[in-house]
């Protein structure tokens, strides 16, 4: 087994000479064998090996026994050991999670602290092929996609798993051959834990029906990893042409998106969501639902885990964190001759005589209005129920309908700045103005409104 593991370490380039490797050490058979083996490997390769033991505070006397075993084991070999005390039951209660998950969270937090403190370059974990098979089955029951079914990776820096090339029995046989002791965690037989039930009620039955199942599942995981690597390269080739991102929002262009294979669609959505959720993966059913949304009714939305939403626009599918939570400011009442700041832009309002204007220029961010036709107070605000534009001939059009006609996504409509006269919208900043207050031959006083965003103006009116 030792040669097999050493070869696996070198095959995956897990450790380089001169590095410090931290081993997660519980005192059980797996971590004891890993620490012993890496300690021997380190002496040959010029690698420093240290250990970290987390006392979870669950099993009282048994936990104290495990900690003492780890201290003695490391002391005899001169291995530096860090011991961390964690109240896992309290963590579980505070976060509303199971003790199994809380324990894992506490361990990884301890590992991250050691890495952040520059006390190690790598963290070695003792997961083996049986653990891999359990992980694959657990993810299969959750309805996971390719990434979940390929299980744990041998290398996901700073974490390495040198034992993914061997089974639990090989590890225990190696320890017995070397006449080495370890401690047994009594909770490993308790069926209240999901992994224990998979291990004792499913995997053991599989091995009875078809001996070698665990080893073959590890081989399947390896092949799935190769397939996933290829597909990740393909996703990267298409990413720039289909996806863009900004501030917790991923925009998927519908036209190119719907033109690629359904597998590629799911992978693109999965990559977006993984990045949006900080590394957390969605279940396959959520990915499929997002892809189905792309074929649905414009304006539809889908609630996803982690406070995320998918929203179908006219030309884009948006994946975002939070929905309708963008900043909205209090409305600002305006009088000519002053400057106002609203929603990140500066607005300048002036009164001019009509004979000074001449021909009204076309400018997207400067507009002219017949000031005497304004009935109420001018206000800068965002939309509200009852807003309308006046069209030629005195016809009214609801602002909502105008946005729909212009294919403005629903989730973006509250971010448009409006210059309003009561419910009458004089100007949708950056878009069109109302016909009801346009400058005519009868106009005597002209209201000039100029918008400056990011310190400048932009020309080029877009007709609607």
N, C-alpha and C positions, 0 to 999 in steps of 0.2 A: 504493500500500500504506500509506503513512504516514497518509493521511486515514482509511483504513479502520480502522487500529489506534487512532488517536486517538478515533474515534467509538466504538469498542468499549470503550475505557477509560472513557469518559463514560457509555456505556449501562449498564455494570456498576458505576459509581461506585467505581472501583478506588482512586483517589487524590484527596485534597483538597488545596487550596492550603495551603502551609506545612508539608506533610509531608516526611519524609526517606524516600526509597526506596532500598533496597539491591538491587542487581542481581547475581545469580549469574553470574559472568563467567569462562568457561573459555578464551575466545579463539577459539572456533569461530564459524562463520558466524551461528548463531542468537543466541548471547549477545552477539556483537559488534554485530549489527544492533539488538538490544533495547537495549543500553546507549547506542548512538548515538541511537536514536530517543527514548528517555526523557530523555536529556540535552537534546535539542532541545526536547522537550515541556516539560521542567522549566523551561527559561529563559522560556518563554511563560507558564506557569501558576504561577510562584513556588514550584516544588518542588525540593528539593535531591536530587541523585542521587549515590550513592556505589556502590562495587563491592566484591565479595569474590571472590577467586580461591583455590581449594583445589588445592594441589599434592599429588597422590595418591601420589607416590613410586613410580610403577609403571614409567614409560617413560624414566626416567633423562634422557638428553640431550634427548629430545623434550619432556619435562616442563619442563626448564629453559628450553627455547626458548619454550614456551607462557607461562611465568611472565614472561619478559622482554618478550614481545609485549604482555601485559596491562599491565605496568608502563609501557611506552612509550606505549601507547594512552591510558591515563589521564593520564599526565604531560602530554602534548600538550594535553589538553582541561581540565586542572585538576580532574580527577575524583579524589576521595579513594578510595584503594584499600587494602584490607586483604588480606594474603596469609597463608594458613594452610598449614602443612606437616603432612601426615598420612601415616603409614605404613600404607596401606590393606592391603597383603599381610599385615602383622602382625595387623591388626584382623580380617581374614578368617580367619586361622589360629586366633586366640584364640577367636572366636565360632563357628567351624565353619560359616561361610557363604562364598558366592562373592565374588570381588573386586568384581563389579558391585554386589551388594547392600551390601557393606562401604563402597564408595565413596559410594553414595547416603546411607548412614547417617552417614558422616563429614561430607558436605556439609550435611545438614540439622542436624546437631549444631552446626556452625559458624554457620549461620543463626540458630539458636535462641540461641546465646550473644550474638550481636549485638543481637537483639531484647531479650533479658533485660537487657543493658547499656544499653538505651535509646538505642542508636546508630542505630536505624531504626524507622520506623512500619510499613513494608511491605517484603516481600521479593518482587521480581519475578523470575519464572522464564521461560525462553525456550521452553517447550513450545509446539509448533504443531500444526496439524491432522494432520500425518503422525504425530507422536508420539501424538496422541489415537487415531488409527486403530490404531496398534501396541498401545496400552494396551487398547483394546476387544477386539482379537483375542486378546491374552494372557489377559484375564479370561474371554473366551468359552471358551477352551481349558481353563481351570480349572473351568468349570462355574459361573461367577458368576451372581448374580441381577441384578435391575434396577440396583442401586447400582454393581455392577462394570461392567455394560455401558454405563452412561452416561459412563464414563471420568472424566477429570479435570475439576474445576470451574474456571471462570474466576476465581472468588473463593472462597478458603477461608482467611480471615484467620489470620495476617498475610500469607499467600501470595496473589499475584495472577499471572495468566497472560495478558498482553495479546496474545500471538500465537496464541491458539486460534481466531482468526478468519481466519488465513492459512495457506497451505501452504509447505513448505520451498522450493519453486521460486520463489515470490513473494519470499521473503526474500533468496535468493541473487541474483535478478535486481535487486532493489533495491540491494544492496551493489555489484554490478557497475556499475549505472548511476551510483552515487555514487563509483565508482573507489576503493572501500575494500577493504582486504586483511583476511584472517583466517587462522587456522592450522587445519590439518586434523589430526585425531586418527587416527593410523594404525590404532588398534584398532577404528575404526568399520566396517572391512571384514572384521574377523575373525569367523568364523561360530561361534566357541566361545561367544559371548554370545547369549542368548536373543533379545534385542531385535534384534540384527543379523540373525539368521536370519529373524525375522518381517519385518523391513524389506526384505531383499534377496531372500528366497526366496518370500515370500507377497504382501506389498503390491505389489512391483514387478510380479509376475505379474497381480495383480488390476487394476492400472492398464493393463496391456497388453490384458487381456480386456475391461475396461469402463473406459475413461478417465473420470476424475472420481470414481472410487470413494472416494478419500480425503475429498474435499469432501462427498460425500453421507453418508459415515459421520459426519462432524462434525455434519451436520444432524440425523442420527439421534440422536447424543449429546445434542444440545440438546433434542429432543423428549422423550427419556427423562428428562432433568433436570426438565422441566415436569411430566411424569407423576409422577416421584418426589416433587416438591414437594407436589403435590396429595395423594398418598398419605400423606406425612408428617403433613399436617394432619389427615387422617382417623385416623391412628394416635393422634395426640395427644388427639383427642376421646374415644377409647375407653380410653386408658391408665389413668386413675385408677380406672375401674370393674373393670378386669381384672388389673392388675399392682400389686404393692407391693414395696418393696425395703428391705433393712437389712443392713449389714455384709457386703458381697460375696455376698448371697443375693437373688435375684429370685424372687418367688412369683407364679405365674400361676393365678388361680382357674379351675378346669376348667369349671365350668358355663357362665359367660359366654364363655369362650375357645372352647369347642366349638360355641357358637352363632353365631360370626361366620364370614364367608367364609374359605376356606382361604388366600387371598392375604393377608387381614388377619392370620391366625394367623402366617404366616411373617414378616410385617413386625413384629409384636409380639415374636416370638422374636428376630428379628435386632436390634431395638433393645435388648432386654435384654442380648444377648450382646456387642454393640458397647460398651455402657457397662461391662459386667462385665470385658471384656478391654482396657479403656483405649483404645478407638478402633480396635482391630484387628478386621477383618471376618472372619466365617466364610465358607467356601464354601457354595454353595447346598445341596449334599448334606447338610451338617451341619444346616442349618436344617430341611430336610425330615425328617431323622431325628428331630429333637426333636419336630416336629409329629406324627409317627407314634407316638412314645413316649406322647403324651397319650392315645392310644387303646388302649394296651397294658395289661399286667397291673400292678396296684398293687404298688409296691415295686421295680419295674424301674428300672434306671439306665443311662445312656449316657455314655461317656467322650468328651470333646470336646477340641479343641486348647487350648493355653494353660493346662493344669492345671485345666480346668473340667469340670463334670459336670452332667447333667440327671437328676433323680430324680423319679419319678412317685409322688406321695402319694395319699391317698384323695380329697381335695378340691382339691389344688393340684399344680401342676407346678413343681418347684424347679429353678432354674438357679443354680449356685453355684461358687465358686472353692475347690477342694479338697474332698475327701470323707472324712468320718470323721476329720477333723483337729482337731475342736473340743477345747478344753481339758478335760482330765479330771484330777481331783485324787486324791491318795492317800486311802484310806478313813480315817475318823476314829472311834475307839472312844470310847464315851460312858458316863458315869455320871451318875445323877440329882444335881441340885443344882448343876450347872455349865452354862456357856454355851459353845457351839461355833460356829465359822464354817466353812461348807462350801459350795462352788460358788456363791459370791456371796450367801448368805443366812445369817442368824443363827438358831440353834436353842437353845431354852431347855428344860431337862428338870427337872421337879419331881416329888416323891412327895407325894401327899395321901391322907388317910384317906377312905374311900368315903362316910362319913356327911356329909362336907363338900361333896360334889359336887352332890347332888340330881339333878335330871333332866339327862341329858347333852345339852348344847346342840349345835346344828348349826352348825359353823364350819369353813370350808374350810382354814384355816391353823392351827387348834388342835385337837389330837386327844387322847383319853383312852384308856388301855389298862389291862388287868388286869395289874399288874406281876408278880404271883406266877405267871403263866402263861408268862412269858418264860424260856426255858430256857438260853440262852447270853448272851454279852455283846452289848450293843446297839452297832450300828455304823451310821454314816452313810456311804453309798457309792453308786456307780452299779451298773447291772445286771451280772450275770455268769451263765454257764451254770448251770442247775439251780434258778434262783430260782422261787419259787411263792407264790401267795396261797392262804389257806385260806378256803373258802366255807362257807356254812351246811351243817350235816350232816357236817362234817369232810372234805368233798371238797377236793382240791387242784386248782389251776388254774395252769398254767405262766404265768409273767409275760409271756413272749413272746406267748402266745395271748391274754392279757388286752389287751395293747397292740394286737394285730391287731383284736380285737373292738371296741376303742374308736377304731379308725382313727387310731392314732398313727403318723405316718410313721417308717419305719425309721431314717432318718438323725437323728431327734430323740430316739430312745429312750435313747441313752446320756447324755442331758442331764437326765434325770429323777433327782432326789435320792430315795434309798430309805432308810428306817429299817428295818434288817434284824436278825433274830435267826437267825444262821447263814444258811441258804438261804431261811428263812421271811421273806417281806416283810411287815412289820407295817404299813407306810404308804408309799404312793407320794405323796410330798409334793405337795399341791395337788389330789390325786385321792382315791382310796378307801383304807380301811384293811382289814386282814385280819379275818375273822370269828373267827379263832382266839384273838384276845386282846382281844375286845371286853369292856367292862365289863358285868357281870351282877349279879344279886341276891346272888350268892355272893362277889363281889369284896370284898376287904378293903383292899388298897392299890392306889391308882390312880397310874399314870404319866401326867403331863400333859406333852405336847410342843407347844411353840409355835414357829411359824416366822415370822420377820420378814424381809421382803425389801424392799430399798430404804428401810429405816427405818420400815416400818409393816406392818400386817396387812390382809388382805382377808377379808371374810366372804362367805358364799353358797356353801354346799356344792353340788357338782354330783353328782347320784346316778349311779352306774354299776352 
